[in-house]
């Protein structure tokens, strides 16, 4: 019976670690979303004569947002 209990505990720990690891992979930050949109906007005008209204990098964007909040 002791072997079963130890095996069960090890499986439970492995499952908990796997779930925690998967949640870390699914974390999406505001910065990654912004940079994704910025990249998509940049690629829309690639190969055309149209110049994109360049979006600022995330740090500048965040500073502008903070100023507007005040």
CHARMM internal coordinates of N, CA and C (Angstrom, degrees):
IC EDIT
DIST 1 N 1 CA 1.4490
DIST 1 CA 1 C 1.5283
ANGL 1 N 1 CA 1 C 110.45
DIST 1 C 2 N 1.3133
ANGL 1 CA 1 C 2 N 117.26
DIHE 1 N 1 CA 1 C 2 N -34.48
DIST 2 N 2 CA 1.4593
ANGL 1 C 2 N 2 CA 121.21
DIHE 1 CA 1 C 2 N 2 CA -179.23
DIST 2 CA 2 C 1.5212
ANGL 2 N 2 CA 2 C 111.28
DIHE 1 C 2 N 2 CA 2 C -64.62
DIST 2 C 3 N 1.3338
ANGL 2 CA 2 C 3 N 117.21
DIHE 2 N 2 CA 2 C 3 N -37.26
DIST 3 N 3 CA 1.4658
ANGL 2 C 3 N 3 CA 121.60
DIHE 2 CA 2 C 3 N 3 CA 179.28
DIST 3 CA 3 C 1.5356
ANGL 3 N 3 CA 3 C 110.16
DIHE 2 C 3 N 3 CA 3 C -63.51
DIST 3 C 4 N 1.3411
ANGL 3 CA 3 C 4 N 116.34
DIHE 3 N 3 CA 3 C 4 N -41.67
DIST 4 N 4 CA 1.4603
ANGL 3 C 4 N 4 CA 120.93
DIHE 3 CA 3 C 4 N 4 CA 178.80
DIST 4 CA 4 C 1.5227
ANGL 4 N 4 CA 4 C 110.93
DIHE 3 C 4 N 4 CA 4 C -62.64
DIST 4 C 5 N 1.3204
ANGL 4 CA 4 C 5 N 116.57
DIHE 4 N 4 CA 4 C 5 N -43.01
DIST 5 N 5 CA 1.4580
ANGL 4 C 5 N 5 CA 121.73
DIHE 4 CA 4 C 5 N 5 CA -178.71
DIST 5 CA 5 C 1.5280
ANGL 5 N 5 CA 5 C 110.88
DIHE 4 C 5 N 5 CA 5 C -64.40
DIST 5 C 6 N 1.3304
ANGL 5 CA 5 C 6 N 117.69
DIHE 5 N 5 CA 5 C 6 N -43.21
DIST 6 N 6 CA 1.4603
ANGL 5 C 6 N 6 CA 122.07
DIHE 5 CA 5 C 6 N 6 CA 179.01
DIST 6 CA 6 C 1.5246
ANGL 6 N 6 CA 6 C 110.51
DIHE 5 C 6 N 6 CA 6 C -65.37
DIST 6 C 7 N 1.3265
ANGL 6 CA 6 C 7 N 116.79
DIHE 6 N 6 CA 6 C 7 N -42.90
DIST 7 N 7 CA 1.4597
ANGL 6 C 7 N 7 CA 121.74
DIHE 6 CA 6 C 7 N 7 CA 179.05
DIST 7 CA 7 C 1.5324
ANGL 7 N 7 CA 7 C 110.27
DIHE 6 C 7 N 7 CA 7 C -62.20
DIST 7 C 8 N 1.3161
ANGL 7 CA 7 C 8 N 116.45
DIHE 7 N 7 CA 7 C 8 N -42.50
DIST 8 N 8 CA 1.4615
ANGL 7 C 8 N 8 CA 121.38
DIHE 7 CA 7 C 8 N 8 CA 178.95
DIST 8 CA 8 C 1.5274
ANGL 8 N 8 CA 8 C 110.91
DIHE 7 C 8 N 8 CA 8 C -62.87
DIST 8 C 9 N 1.3206
ANGL 8 CA 8 C 9 N 117.20
DIHE 8 N 8 CA 8 C 9 N -43.43
DIST 9 N 9 CA 1.4645
ANGL 8 C 9 N 9 CA 121.12
DIHE 8 CA 8 C 9 N 9 CA 179.32
DIST 9 CA 9 C 1.5244
ANGL 9 N 9 CA 9 C 111.29
DIHE 8 C 9 N 9 CA 9 C -63.05
DIST 9 C 10 N 1.3192
ANGL 9 CA 9 C 10 N 116.96
DIHE 9 N 9 CA 9 C 10 N -41.44
DIST 10 N 10 CA 1.4629
ANGL 9 C 10 N 10 CA 120.66
DIHE 9 CA 9 C 10 N 10 CA 179.48
DIST 10 CA 10 C 1.5295
ANGL 10 N 10 CA 10 C 110.81
DIHE 9 C 10 N 10 CA 10 C -64.64
DIST 10 C 11 N 1.3189
ANGL 10 CA 10 C 11 N 116.20
DIHE 10 N 10 CA 10 C 11 N -40.94
DIST 11 N 11 CA 1.4691
ANGL 10 C 11 N 11 CA 119.58
DIHE 10 CA 10 C 11 N 11 CA 177.85
DIST 11 CA 11 C 1.5233
ANGL 11 N 11 CA 11 C 111.16
DIHE 10 C 11 N 11 CA 11 C -66.12
DIST 11 C 12 N 1.2931
ANGL 11 CA 11 C 12 N 116.78
DIHE 11 N 11 CA 11 C 12 N -38.51
DIST 12 N 12 CA 1.4565
ANGL 11 C 12 N 12 CA 120.98
DIHE 11 CA 11 C 12 N 12 CA 178.99
DIST 12 CA 12 C 1.5282
ANGL 12 N 12 CA 12 C 110.76
DIHE 11 C 12 N 12 CA 12 C -65.35
DIST 12 C 13 N 1.3124
ANGL 12 CA 12 C 13 N 117.13
DIHE 12 N 12 CA 12 C 13 N -41.86
DIST 13 N 13 CA 1.4678
ANGL 12 C 13 N 13 CA 121.35
DIHE 12 CA 12 C 13 N 13 CA 177.32
DIST 13 CA 13 C 1.5234
ANGL 13 N 13 CA 13 C 110.28
DIHE 12 C 13 N 13 CA 13 C -64.67
DIST 13 C 14 N 1.3264
ANGL 13 CA 13 C 14 N 117.24
DIHE 13 N 13 CA 13 C 14 N -43.39
DIST 14 N 14 CA 1.4688
ANGL 13 C 14 N 14 CA 120.91
DIHE 13 CA 13 C 14 N 14 CA 178.96
DIST 14 CA 14 C 1.5242
ANGL 14 N 14 CA 14 C 110.72
DIHE 13 C 14 N 14 CA 14 C -62.33
DIST 14 C 15 N 1.3149
ANGL 14 CA 14 C 15 N 117.13
DIHE 14 N 14 CA 14 C 15 N -40.76
DIST 15 N 15 CA 1.4593
ANGL 14 C 15 N 15 CA 121.26
DIHE 14 CA 14 C 15 N 15 CA 178.48
DIST 15 CA 15 C 1.5264
ANGL 15 N 15 CA 15 C 111.09
DIHE 14 C 15 N 15 CA 15 C -64.54
DIST 15 C 16 N 1.3196
ANGL 15 CA 15 C 16 N 117.07
DIHE 15 N 15 CA 15 C 16 N -43.43
DIST 16 N 16 CA 1.4648
ANGL 15 C 16 N 16 CA 120.91
DIHE 15 CA 15 C 16 N 16 CA 179.31
DIST 16 CA 16 C 1.5270
ANGL 16 N 16 CA 16 C 111.05
DIHE 15 C 16 N 16 CA 16 C -62.67
DIST 16 C 17 N 1.3280
ANGL 16 CA 16 C 17 N 117.43
DIHE 16 N 16 CA 16 C 17 N -41.76
DIST 17 N 17 CA 1.4666
ANGL 16 C 17 N 17 CA 120.94
DIHE 16 CA 16 C 17 N 17 CA 178.22
DIST 17 CA 17 C 1.5267
ANGL 17 N 17 CA 17 C 111.35
DIHE 16 C 17 N 17 CA 17 C -66.05
DIST 17 C 18 N 1.3194
ANGL 17 CA 17 C 18 N 117.15
DIHE 17 N 17 CA 17 C 18 N -38.88
DIST 18 N 18 CA 1.4662
ANGL 17 C 18 N 18 CA 120.84
DIHE 17 CA 17 C 18 N 18 CA 179.17
DIST 18 CA 18 C 1.5254
ANGL 18 N 18 CA 18 C 110.79
DIHE 17 C 18 N 18 CA 18 C -64.98
DIST 18 C 19 N 1.3128
ANGL 18 CA 18 C 19 N 116.83
DIHE 18 N 18 CA 18 C 19 N -43.50
DIST 19 N 19 CA 1.4677
ANGL 18 C 19 N 19 CA 120.67
DIHE 18 CA 18 C 19 N 19 CA 179.04
DIST 19 CA 19 C 1.5251
ANGL 19 N 19 CA 19 C 110.28
DIHE 18 C 19 N 19 CA 19 C -64.41
DIST 19 C 20 N 1.3164
ANGL 19 CA 19 C 20 N 117.42
DIHE 19 N 19 CA 19 C 20 N -42.62
DIST 20 N 20 CA 1.4687
ANGL 19 C 20 N 20 CA 120.69
DIHE 19 CA 19 C 20 N 20 CA 178.64
DIST 20 CA 20 C 1.5252
ANGL 20 N 20 CA 20 C 110.78
DIHE 19 C 20 N 20 CA 20 C -63.31
DIST 20 C 21 N 1.3212
ANGL 20 CA 20 C 21 N 116.96
DIHE 20 N 20 CA 20 C 21 N -39.31
DIST 21 N 21 CA 1.4609
ANGL 20 C 21 N 21 CA 120.79
DIHE 20 CA 20 C 21 N 21 CA 178.68
DIST 21 CA 21 C 1.5133
ANGL 21 N 21 CA 21 C 112.13
DIHE 20 C 21 N 21 CA 21 C -66.03
DIST 21 C 22 N 1.3173
ANGL 21 CA 21 C 22 N 117.43
DIHE 21 N 21 CA 21 C 22 N -39.51
DIST 22 N 22 CA 1.4615
ANGL 21 C 22 N 22 CA 120.73
DIHE 21 CA 21 C 22 N 22 CA 179.22
DIST 22 CA 22 C 1.5247
ANGL 22 N 22 CA 22 C 111.41
DIHE 21 C 22 N 22 CA 22 C -67.70
DIST 22 C 23 N 1.3052
ANGL 22 CA 22 C 23 N 117.38
DIHE 22 N 22 CA 22 C 23 N -36.04
DIST 23 N 23 CA 1.4574
ANGL 22 C 23 N 23 CA 120.10
DIHE 22 CA 22 C 23 N 23 CA 178.25
DIST 23 CA 23 C 1.5163
ANGL 23 N 23 CA 23 C 110.82
DIHE 22 C 23 N 23 CA 23 C -65.61
DIST 23 C 24 N 1.3090
ANGL 23 CA 23 C 24 N 117.49
DIHE 23 N 23 CA 23 C 24 N -36.32
DIST 24 N 24 CA 1.4614
ANGL 23 C 24 N 24 CA 120.93
DIHE 23 CA 23 C 24 N 24 CA 178.70
DIST 24 CA 24 C 1.5237
ANGL 24 N 24 CA 24 C 110.40
DIHE 23 C 24 N 24 CA 24 C -65.75
DIST 24 C 25 N 1.3136
ANGL 24 CA 24 C 25 N 117.63
DIHE 24 N 24 CA 24 C 25 N -35.04
DIST 25 N 25 CA 1.4694
ANGL 24 C 25 N 25 CA 121.04
DIHE 24 CA 24 C 25 N 25 CA 178.67
DIST 25 CA 25 C 1.5218
ANGL 25 N 25 CA 25 C 111.34
DIHE 24 C 25 N 25 CA 25 C -70.07
DIST 25 C 26 N 1.3072
ANGL 25 CA 25 C 26 N 117.38
DIHE 25 N 25 CA 25 C 26 N -28.16
DIST 26 N 26 CA 1.4579
ANGL 25 C 26 N 26 CA 121.17
DIHE 25 CA 25 C 26 N 26 CA -176.41
DIST 26 CA 26 C 1.5258
ANGL 26 N 26 CA 26 C 112.52
DIHE 25 C 26 N 26 CA 26 C -86.03
DIST 26 C 27 N 1.3171
ANGL 26 CA 26 C 27 N 118.18
DIHE 26 N 26 CA 26 C 27 N -6.01
DIST 27 N 27 CA 1.4619
ANGL 26 C 27 N 27 CA 121.09
DIHE 26 CA 26 C 27 N 27 CA -178.49
DIST 27 CA 27 C 1.5219
ANGL 27 N 27 CA 27 C 109.98
DIHE 26 C 27 N 27 CA 27 C -66.79
DIST 27 C 28 N 1.3131
ANGL 27 CA 27 C 28 N 116.45
DIHE 27 N 27 CA 27 C 28 N 124.27
DIST 28 N 28 CA 1.4596
ANGL 27 C 28 N 28 CA 122.00
DIHE 27 CA 27 C 28 N 28 CA 178.97
DIST 28 CA 28 C 1.5212
ANGL 28 N 28 CA 28 C 107.14
DIHE 27 C 28 N 28 CA 28 C -120.90
DIST 28 C 29 N 1.3246
ANGL 28 CA 28 C 29 N 115.62
DIHE 28 N 28 CA 28 C 29 N 120.62
DIST 29 N 29 CA 1.4565
ANGL 28 C 29 N 29 CA 119.44
DIHE 28 CA 28 C 29 N 29 CA -178.48
DIST 29 CA 29 C 1.5231
ANGL 29 N 29 CA 29 C 110.63
DIHE 28 C 29 N 29 CA 29 C -89.04
DIST 29 C 30 N 1.3070
ANGL 29 CA 29 C 30 N 115.78
DIHE 29 N 29 CA 29 C 30 N 162.99
DIST 30 N 30 CA 1.4627
ANGL 29 C 30 N 30 CA 121.42
DIHE 29 CA 29 C 30 N 30 CA 175.67
DIST 30 CA 30 C 1.5153
ANGL 30 N 30 CA 30 C 110.20
DIHE 29 C 30 N 30 CA 30 C -60.12
DIST 30 C 31 N 1.3228
ANGL 30 CA 30 C 31 N 115.48
DIHE 30 N 30 CA 30 C 31 N -37.65
DIST 31 N 31 CA 1.4626
ANGL 30 C 31 N 31 CA 119.76
DIHE 30 CA 30 C 31 N 31 CA -178.60
DIST 31 CA 31 C 1.5245
ANGL 31 N 31 CA 31 C 110.95
DIHE 30 C 31 N 31 CA 31 C -65.05
DIST 31 C 32 N 1.3195
ANGL 31 CA 31 C 32 N 118.22
DIHE 31 N 31 CA 31 C 32 N -41.86
DIST 32 N 32 CA 1.4648
ANGL 31 C 32 N 32 CA 119.48
DIHE 31 CA 31 C 32 N 32 CA -179.07
DIST 32 CA 32 C 1.5233
ANGL 32 N 32 CA 32 C 111.35
DIHE 31 C 32 N 32 CA 32 C -67.62
DIST 32 C 33 N 1.3295
ANGL 32 CA 32 C 33 N 117.74
DIHE 32 N 32 CA 32 C 33 N -35.97
DIST 33 N 33 CA 1.4646
ANGL 32 C 33 N 33 CA 120.68
DIHE 32 CA 32 C 33 N 33 CA 176.40
DIST 33 CA 33 C 1.5199
ANGL 33 N 33 CA 33 C 109.95
DIHE 32 C 33 N 33 CA 33 C -65.24
DIST 33 C 34 N 1.3290
ANGL 33 CA 33 C 34 N 117.14
DIHE 33 N 33 CA 33 C 34 N -46.15
DIST 34 N 34 CA 1.4647
ANGL 33 C 34 N 34 CA 121.21
DIHE 33 CA 33 C 34 N 34 CA 179.83
DIST 34 CA 34 C 1.5197
ANGL 34 N 34 CA 34 C 111.10
DIHE 33 C 34 N 34 CA 34 C -60.92
DIST 34 C 35 N 1.3300
ANGL 34 CA 34 C 35 N 116.91
DIHE 34 N 34 CA 34 C 35 N -46.10
DIST 35 N 35 CA 1.4637
ANGL 34 C 35 N 35 CA 120.06
DIHE 34 CA 34 C 35 N 35 CA -179.37
DIST 35 CA 35 C 1.5275
ANGL 35 N 35 CA 35 C 111.10
DIHE 34 C 35 N 35 CA 35 C -65.14
DIST 35 C 36 N 1.3197
ANGL 35 CA 35 C 36 N 117.79
DIHE 35 N 35 CA 35 C 36 N -32.44
DIST 36 N 36 CA 1.4632
ANGL 35 C 36 N 36 CA 121.03
DIHE 35 CA 35 C 36 N 36 CA 175.96
DIST 36 CA 36 C 1.5140
ANGL 36 N 36 CA 36 C 111.74
DIHE 35 C 36 N 36 CA 36 C -65.54
DIST 36 C 37 N 1.3241
ANGL 36 CA 36 C 37 N 116.30
DIHE 36 N 36 CA 36 C 37 N -43.78
DIST 37 N 37 CA 1.4686
ANGL 36 C 37 N 37 CA 120.73
DIHE 36 CA 36 C 37 N 37 CA 177.42
DIST 37 CA 37 C 1.5174
ANGL 37 N 37 CA 37 C 110.04
DIHE 36 C 37 N 37 CA 37 C -65.02
DIST 37 C 38 N 1.3083
ANGL 37 CA 37 C 38 N 115.95
DIHE 37 N 37 CA 37 C 38 N -42.31
DIST 38 N 38 CA 1.4701
ANGL 37 C 38 N 38 CA 120.88
DIHE 37 CA 37 C 38 N 38 CA 179.53
DIST 38 CA 38 C 1.5305
ANGL 38 N 38 CA 38 C 110.71
DIHE 37 C 38 N 38 CA 38 C -60.53
DIST 38 C 39 N 1.3096
ANGL 38 CA 38 C 39 N 116.72
DIHE 38 N 38 CA 38 C 39 N -43.78
DIST 39 N 39 CA 1.4612
ANGL 38 C 39 N 39 CA 121.00
DIHE 38 CA 38 C 39 N 39 CA 178.42
DIST 39 CA 39 C 1.5211
ANGL 39 N 39 CA 39 C 112.25
DIHE 38 C 39 N 39 CA 39 C -65.63
DIST 39 C 40 N 1.3324
ANGL 39 CA 39 C 40 N 116.46
DIHE 39 N 39 CA 39 C 40 N -39.71
DIST 40 N 40 CA 1.4666
ANGL 39 C 40 N 40 CA 120.42
DIHE 39 CA 39 C 40 N 40 CA 179.13
DIST 40 CA 40 C 1.5241
ANGL 40 N 40 CA 40 C 110.71
DIHE 39 C 40 N 40 CA 40 C -64.63
DIST 40 C 41 N 1.3207
ANGL 40 CA 40 C 41 N 116.61
DIHE 40 N 40 CA 40 C 41 N -41.68
DIST 41 N 41 CA 1.4671
ANGL 40 C 41 N 41 CA 120.37
DIHE 40 CA 40 C 41 N 41 CA 178.43
DIST 41 CA 41 C 1.5242
ANGL 41 N 41 CA 41 C 110.98
DIHE 40 C 41 N 41 CA 41 C -63.83
DIST 41 C 42 N 1.3181
ANGL 41 CA 41 C 42 N 115.78
DIHE 41 N 41 CA 41 C 42 N -37.74
DIST 42 N 42 CA 1.4642
ANGL 41 C 42 N 42 CA 120.25
DIHE 41 CA 41 C 42 N 42 CA -179.83
DIST 42 CA 42 C 1.5269
ANGL 42 N 42 CA 42 C 110.71
DIHE 41 C 42 N 42 CA 42 C -67.23
DIST 42 C 43 N 1.3286
ANGL 42 CA 42 C 43 N 117.57
DIHE 42 N 42 CA 42 C 43 N -38.42
DIST 43 N 43 CA 1.4647
ANGL 42 C 43 N 43 CA 119.90
DIHE 42 CA 42 C 43 N 43 CA -178.25
DIST 43 CA 43 C 1.5213
ANGL 43 N 43 CA 43 C 112.80
DIHE 42 C 43 N 43 CA 43 C -75.10
DIST 43 C 44 N 1.3262
ANGL 43 CA 43 C 44 N 117.94
DIHE 43 N 43 CA 43 C 44 N -22.56
DIST 44 N 44 CA 1.4651
ANGL 43 C 44 N 44 CA 120.26
DIHE 43 CA 43 C 44 N 44 CA 178.95
DIST 44 CA 44 C 1.5226
ANGL 44 N 44 CA 44 C 111.73
DIHE 43 C 44 N 44 CA 44 C -61.35
DIST 44 C 45 N 1.3215
ANGL 44 CA 44 C 45 N 117.25
DIHE 44 N 44 CA 44 C 45 N -32.14
DIST 45 N 45 CA 1.4618
ANGL 44 C 45 N 45 CA 120.37
DIHE 44 CA 44 C 45 N 45 CA -176.16
DIST 45 CA 45 C 1.5232
ANGL 45 N 45 CA 45 C 112.87
DIHE 44 C 45 N 45 CA 45 C -102.80
DIST 45 C 46 N 1.3187
ANGL 45 CA 45 C 46 N 117.27
DIHE 45 N 45 CA 45 C 46 N 4.98
DIST 46 N 46 CA 1.4623
ANGL 45 C 46 N 46 CA 120.14
DIHE 45 CA 45 C 46 N 46 CA 179.19
DIST 46 CA 46 C 1.5247
ANGL 46 N 46 CA 46 C 109.45
DIHE 45 C 46 N 46 CA 46 C -66.39
DIST 46 C 47 N 1.3286
ANGL 46 CA 46 C 47 N 116.49
DIHE 46 N 46 CA 46 C 47 N 130.39
DIST 47 N 47 CA 1.4571
ANGL 46 C 47 N 47 CA 121.26
DIHE 46 CA 46 C 47 N 47 CA 178.51
DIST 47 CA 47 C 1.5120
ANGL 47 N 47 CA 47 C 114.43
DIHE 46 C 47 N 47 CA 47 C 84.55
DIST 47 C 48 N 1.3197
ANGL 47 CA 47 C 48 N 117.77
DIHE 47 N 47 CA 47 C 48 N 5.50
DIST 48 N 48 CA 1.4649
ANGL 47 C 48 N 48 CA 120.81
DIHE 47 CA 47 C 48 N 48 CA 177.42
DIST 48 CA 48 C 1.5192
ANGL 48 N 48 CA 48 C 108.69
DIHE 47 C 48 N 48 CA 48 C -115.06
DIST 48 C 49 N 1.3056
ANGL 48 CA 48 C 49 N 115.26
DIHE 48 N 48 CA 48 C 49 N 168.89
DIST 49 N 49 CA 1.4662
ANGL 48 C 49 N 49 CA 119.23
DIHE 48 CA 48 C 49 N 49 CA 177.67
DIST 49 CA 49 C 1.5202
ANGL 49 N 49 CA 49 C 111.18
DIHE 48 C 49 N 49 CA 49 C -83.17
DIST 49 C 50 N 1.3144
ANGL 49 CA 49 C 50 N 115.82
DIHE 49 N 49 CA 49 C 50 N -9.35
DIST 50 N 50 CA 1.4606
ANGL 49 C 50 N 50 CA 120.69
DIHE 49 CA 49 C 50 N 50 CA -179.94
DIST 50 CA 50 C 1.5257
ANGL 50 N 50 CA 50 C 109.71
DIHE 49 C 50 N 50 CA 50 C -73.00
DIST 50 C 51 N 1.3200
ANGL 50 CA 50 C 51 N 116.64
DIHE 50 N 50 CA 50 C 51 N 129.94
DIST 51 N 51 CA 1.4645
ANGL 50 C 51 N 51 CA 119.75
DIHE 50 CA 50 C 51 N 51 CA 176.30
DIST 51 CA 51 C 1.5240
ANGL 51 N 51 CA 51 C 108.57
DIHE 50 C 51 N 51 CA 51 C -94.18
DIST 51 C 52 N 1.3047
ANGL 51 CA 51 C 52 N 116.62
DIHE 51 N 51 CA 51 C 52 N 130.22
DIST 52 N 52 CA 1.4613
ANGL 51 C 52 N 52 CA 119.00
DIHE 51 CA 51 C 52 N 52 CA -177.65
DIST 52 CA 52 C 1.5230
ANGL 52 N 52 CA 52 C 111.65
DIHE 51 C 52 N 52 CA 52 C -73.31
DIST 52 C 53 N 1.3196
ANGL 52 CA 52 C 53 N 114.88
DIHE 52 N 52 CA 52 C 53 N 149.34
DIST 53 N 53 CA 1.4592
ANGL 52 C 53 N 53 CA 119.76
DIHE 52 CA 52 C 53 N 53 CA 170.99
DIST 53 CA 53 C 1.5248
ANGL 53 N 53 CA 53 C 104.48
DIHE 52 C 53 N 53 CA 53 C -77.08
DIST 53 C 54 N 1.3142
ANGL 53 CA 53 C 54 N 115.67
DIHE 53 N 53 CA 53 C 54 N 95.08
DIST 54 N 54 CA 1.4646
ANGL 53 C 54 N 54 CA 121.25
DIHE 53 CA 53 C 54 N 54 CA -171.33
DIST 54 CA 54 C 1.5198
ANGL 54 N 54 CA 54 C 111.53
DIHE 53 C 54 N 54 CA 54 C -60.26
DIST 54 C 55 N 1.2978
ANGL 54 CA 54 C 55 N 114.21
DIHE 54 N 54 CA 54 C 55 N 127.98
DIST 55 N 55 CA 1.4554
ANGL 54 C 55 N 55 CA 119.85
DIHE 54 CA 54 C 55 N 55 CA 174.87
DIST 55 CA 55 C 1.5206
ANGL 55 N 55 CA 55 C 108.10
DIHE 54 C 55 N 55 CA 55 C -80.02
DIST 55 C 56 N 1.3228
ANGL 55 CA 55 C 56 N 117.62
DIHE 55 N 55 CA 55 C 56 N 142.51
DIST 56 N 56 CA 1.4698
ANGL 55 C 56 N 56 CA 119.59
DIHE 55 CA 55 C 56 N 56 CA 179.04
DIST 56 CA 56 C 1.5263
ANGL 56 N 56 CA 56 C 110.48
DIHE 55 C 56 N 56 CA 56 C -70.51
DIST 56 C 57 N 1.3368
ANGL 56 CA 56 C 57 N 116.07
DIHE 56 N 56 CA 56 C 57 N 163.89
DIST 57 N 57 CA 1.4625
ANGL 56 C 57 N 57 CA 117.96
DIHE 56 CA 56 C 57 N 57 CA 176.23
DIST 57 CA 57 C 1.5269
ANGL 57 N 57 CA 57 C 109.14
DIHE 56 C 57 N 57 CA 57 C -67.90
DIST 57 C 58 N 1.3165
ANGL 57 CA 57 C 58 N 117.08
DIHE 57 N 57 CA 57 C 58 N 169.72
DIST 58 N 58 CA 1.4580
ANGL 57 C 58 N 58 CA 120.90
DIHE 57 CA 57 C 58 N 58 CA -172.01
DIST 58 CA 58 C 1.5248
ANGL 58 N 58 CA 58 C 112.68
DIHE 57 C 58 N 58 CA 58 C -62.53
DIST 58 C 59 N 1.3165
ANGL 58 CA 58 C 59 N 117.72
DIHE 58 N 58 CA 58 C 59 N -38.61
DIST 59 N 59 CA 1.4666
ANGL 58 C 59 N 59 CA 120.07
DIHE 58 CA 58 C 59 N 59 CA -178.65
DIST 59 CA 59 C 1.5256
ANGL 59 N 59 CA 59 C 110.98
DIHE 58 C 59 N 59 CA 59 C -62.42
DIST 59 C 60 N 1.3305
ANGL 59 CA 59 C 60 N 116.68
DIHE 59 N 59 CA 59 C 60 N -45.21
DIST 60 N 60 CA 1.4645
ANGL 59 C 60 N 60 CA 120.07
DIHE 59 CA 59 C 60 N 60 CA 178.88
DIST 60 CA 60 C 1.5298
ANGL 60 N 60 CA 60 C 110.39
DIHE 59 C 60 N 60 CA 60 C -65.76
DIST 60 C 61 N 1.3262
ANGL 60 CA 60 C 61 N 116.25
DIHE 60 N 60 CA 60 C 61 N -41.18
DIST 61 N 61 CA 1.4643
ANGL 60 C 61 N 61 CA 121.41
DIHE 60 CA 60 C 61 N 61 CA 177.91
DIST 61 CA 61 C 1.5289
ANGL 61 N 61 CA 61 C 110.56
DIHE 60 C 61 N 61 CA 61 C -58.55
DIST 61 C 62 N 1.3187
ANGL 61 CA 61 C 62 N 116.44
DIHE 61 N 61 CA 61 C 62 N -44.98
DIST 62 N 62 CA 1.4640
ANGL 61 C 62 N 62 CA 120.96
DIHE 61 CA 61 C 62 N 62 CA -179.43
DIST 62 CA 62 C 1.5285
ANGL 62 N 62 CA 62 C 111.01
DIHE 61 C 62 N 62 CA 62 C -64.30
DIST 62 C 63 N 1.3275
ANGL 62 CA 62 C 63 N 117.55
DIHE 62 N 62 CA 62 C 63 N -40.08
DIST 63 N 63 CA 1.4675
ANGL 62 C 63 N 63 CA 120.85
DIHE 62 CA 62 C 63 N 63 CA 178.00
DIST 63 CA 63 C 1.5248
ANGL 63 N 63 CA 63 C 110.69
DIHE 62 C 63 N 63 CA 63 C -63.71
DIST 63 C 64 N 1.3381
ANGL 63 CA 63 C 64 N 116.85
DIHE 63 N 63 CA 63 C 64 N -42.29
DIST 64 N 64 CA 1.4632
ANGL 63 C 64 N 64 CA 120.42
DIHE 63 CA 63 C 64 N 64 CA 178.87
DIST 64 CA 64 C 1.5236
ANGL 64 N 64 CA 64 C 111.08
DIHE 63 C 64 N 64 CA 64 C -63.64
DIST 64 C 65 N 1.3187
ANGL 64 CA 64 C 65 N 116.97
DIHE 64 N 64 CA 64 C 65 N -38.83
DIST 65 N 65 CA 1.4663
ANGL 64 C 65 N 65 CA 120.54
DIHE 64 CA 64 C 65 N 65 CA 177.56
DIST 65 CA 65 C 1.5193
ANGL 65 N 65 CA 65 C 111.42
DIHE 64 C 65 N 65 CA 65 C -63.34
DIST 65 C 66 N 1.3309
ANGL 65 CA 65 C 66 N 116.75
DIHE 65 N 65 CA 65 C 66 N -42.33
DIST 66 N 66 CA 1.4622
ANGL 65 C 66 N 66 CA 120.33
DIHE 65 CA 65 C 66 N 66 CA -179.55
DIST 66 CA 66 C 1.5259
ANGL 66 N 66 CA 66 C 110.97
DIHE 65 C 66 N 66 CA 66 C -63.09
DIST 66 C 67 N 1.3334
ANGL 66 CA 66 C 67 N 116.88
DIHE 66 N 66 CA 66 C 67 N -39.45
DIST 67 N 67 CA 1.4673
ANGL 66 C 67 N 67 CA 120.64
DIHE 66 CA 66 C 67 N 67 CA 178.80
DIST 67 CA 67 C 1.5240
ANGL 67 N 67 CA 67 C 109.87
DIHE 66 C 67 N 67 CA 67 C -64.30
DIST 67 C 68 N 1.3279
ANGL 67 CA 67 C 68 N 117.15
DIHE 67 N 67 CA 67 C 68 N -41.73
DIST 68 N 68 CA 1.4633
ANGL 67 C 68 N 68 CA 120.73
DIHE 67 CA 67 C 68 N 68 CA -178.78
DIST 68 CA 68 C 1.5256
ANGL 68 N 68 CA 68 C 112.58
DIHE 67 C 68 N 68 CA 68 C -69.46
DIST 68 C 69 N 1.3191
ANGL 68 CA 68 C 69 N 117.84
DIHE 68 N 68 CA 68 C 69 N -26.30
DIST 69 N 69 CA 1.4621
ANGL 68 C 69 N 69 CA 121.28
DIHE 68 CA 68 C 69 N 69 CA 179.71
DIST 69 CA 69 C 1.5239
ANGL 69 N 69 CA 69 C 111.98
DIHE 68 C 69 N 69 CA 69 C -70.98
DIST 69 C 70 N 1.3288
ANGL 69 CA 69 C 70 N 116.70
DIHE 69 N 69 CA 69 C 70 N -26.13
DIST 70 N 70 CA 1.4715
ANGL 69 C 70 N 70 CA 120.35
DIHE 69 CA 69 C 70 N 70 CA -175.53
DIST 70 CA 70 C 1.4950
ANGL 70 N 70 CA 70 C 112.52
DIHE 69 C 70 N 70 CA 70 C -77.28
END
COOR INIT
IC SEED 1 N 1 CA 1 C
IC BUILD
